[in-house]
Amino acid sequence: MKRLGWLLLLFATLVVPAYAHVGNKDVFEQVTAGPYKLFVTIRTPTVIPGVATIEVRSNGAAVNSLSITPLMLTGEASKHPPTPDPLKRSADDPAFFTGSLWIMASGSWQVRLGIDGASGPATTSIPVAAAPTVILHMQRPMGVMLGILGIVLVLGMVGIVAAAVRESRLVPGQQPDGARRRLALISSSIAFVVVCGVVYLGGRWWNVEATGYAADLYHSSELRPTLTGNTLDLLIGNPDDDAPDKWRAQKNADLLLDHGHVMHLYAIRMPEMDAAFHLHPEPEGKQGLRDTLPSMPPGTYKLFADIVHRNGFPETETSTLTVPAGMSTAPLSTEDASAAPPALSAGDLGPSYKLPDGYRMVWDKPAEITASKAYAFRFTLLDPVGKPAADMKPYLGMAGHAAFVKSDGTTFAHTHPEGSAAMPAMMLANPQEQGVGDMDSMPGMEMSSEAISPTVEFPYGFPSPGRYRIFIQMKHGATVETGVFDAEVR
């Protein structure tokens, strides 16, 4: 029974997509494909190969039909998509579509959406990162059923051998004599031993395979911070495949720029979450990154470091950093941001947050927030007299940035108005939407000539119940504001 239980572990490996976000498995994205505007939620599979469920809401031009296609994000496989699967339109809500597709292996994937509507056909893609993280054990009723079927199969094979030896050469109606019966008994006994031996050796082989597979389960890279004075050095790496007792640092050349920076580093003082910084360490040589820290209250900080690998696979590395009292400081960079909200123990923050310069950020907060449900959270920046801010500027090429962090630090997501997918991965998935340039030129980095709304929406769904703190960054004039809000998720 135990051997047969191991047999299905091959099909029971969990994947968590877009490990650019700690503790988040689903992807939420607002996309525009020509005249069509779609809110897409990808519920990633719990096993690999596994089925991802797709939910799409259309709120732009009328959509007649939608189709989805899974394919790799890069490489030769990305050039040969399988046959698209149609999405099903809801009978109760014509703007809502659902469907499912298979993700067959770990790595950087994309879900290609084919749109057909009154304004003609259009296509867009959303990147999804899949990697094995956990082994899901077989349910006991399934194991019992397979065990019984296995016993029947073994006895059936032994019975076939016995019948073949005892009766295969007899004419119809002839009964086997004693010698044939004895030979059949001996042969079936040998067959039983052989079959049991095959089952045993197969179980041993599978245990070795399962152990090796478990050793290859996904773990995010290790982040090693070193603080010397006010200089923070960061190394990203993993144990060397050829020498597990040694450590191999990540090469900076293997990382993609994301909104003009190789790394987006959030430092949040724990456990009260009463100090938060959005920093951007710069590459230092071939390996490692460095930043000169601004004035930071002393204490222990949880570090969340967003990076994107060359193949479009995003990761968030985590670590802790102790900031001593009296540390020398440097001015906060013009592209960095900070906040000093009240401590978590002081109680929940309301939907309106007063900023140091008299501006105010307001959250159009839902009456109740449910885990795993997709939302478009809306925030508005108001000037000191309570009117929508009129001097809005893009912050790092976007109308805003958001970080959703669980109070215990087990969940973190750095998202944008477009959604939770990493922008370099979005560029790889949609090369037809990029202008002349390369991956160093991020979409939206040229937004300074466009009007920026003081109201920004962030598509997101909290992965689990609990208390969360939300950090929203928007820019007006030369000032980067950070609004802070609390959410109790049910």
BELVENBEL-V388111 format. One record per run of one state. SS is the DSSP state (A for helix, B for strand, O for the rest). FROM is the first residue (numbers start at 1). TO is the last residue. If there is no record, write none. Layout:
# BELVENBEL-V388111
ss | from | to
SS | FROM | TO
SS | FROM | TO
This chain:
# BELVENBEL-V388111
ss | from | to
O | 1 | 1
A | 2 | 11
O | 12 | 12
B | 13 | 15
O | 16 | 21
B | 22 | 22
O | 23 | 26
B | 27 | 33
O | 34 | 35
B | 36 | 43
O | 44 | 49
B | 50 | 58
O | 59 | 62
B | 63 | 72
O | 73 | 75
A | 76 | 79
O | 80 | 84
B | 85 | 86
O | 87 | 87
B | 88 | 89
O | 90 | 95
B | 96 | 103
O | 104 | 106
B | 107 | 117
O | 118 | 119
B | 120 | 130
O | 131 | 131
B | 132 | 135
O | 136 | 139
A | 140 | 167
O | 168 | 177
A | 178 | 215
O | 216 | 221
B | 222 | 228
O | 229 | 230
B | 231 | 239
O | 240 | 246
B | 247 | 249
O | 250 | 250
B | 251 | 251
A | 252 | 254
B | 255 | 255
O | 256 | 257
B | 258 | 258
O | 259 | 260
B | 261 | 261
O | 262 | 263
B | 264 | 270
O | 271 | 275
B | 276 | 279
O | 280 | 281
B | 282 | 283
O | 284 | 286
B | 287 | 287
O | 288 | 288
B | 289 | 292
O | 293 | 293
B | 294 | 294
O | 295 | 298
B | 299 | 309
O | 310 | 313
B | 314 | 323
O | 324 | 329
B | 330 | 330
O | 331 | 336
B | 337 | 339
O | 340 | 343
A | 344 | 346
O | 347 | 351
B | 352 | 354
O | 355 | 359
B | 360 | 363
O | 364 | 368
B | 369 | 369
O | 370 | 374
B | 375 | 382
O | 383 | 387
B | 388 | 388
O | 389 | 391
B | 392 | 393
O | 394 | 394
B | 395 | 395
O | 396 | 397
B | 398 | 398
O | 399 | 400
B | 401 | 406
O | 407 | 411
B | 412 | 416
O | 417 | 418
B | 419 | 419
O | 420 | 422
A | 423 | 429
O | 430 | 430
A | 431 | 433
O | 434 | 446
A | 447 | 449
O | 450 | 454
B | 455 | 460
O | 461 | 465
B | 466 | 476
O | 477 | 478
B | 479 | 489
O | 490 | 490
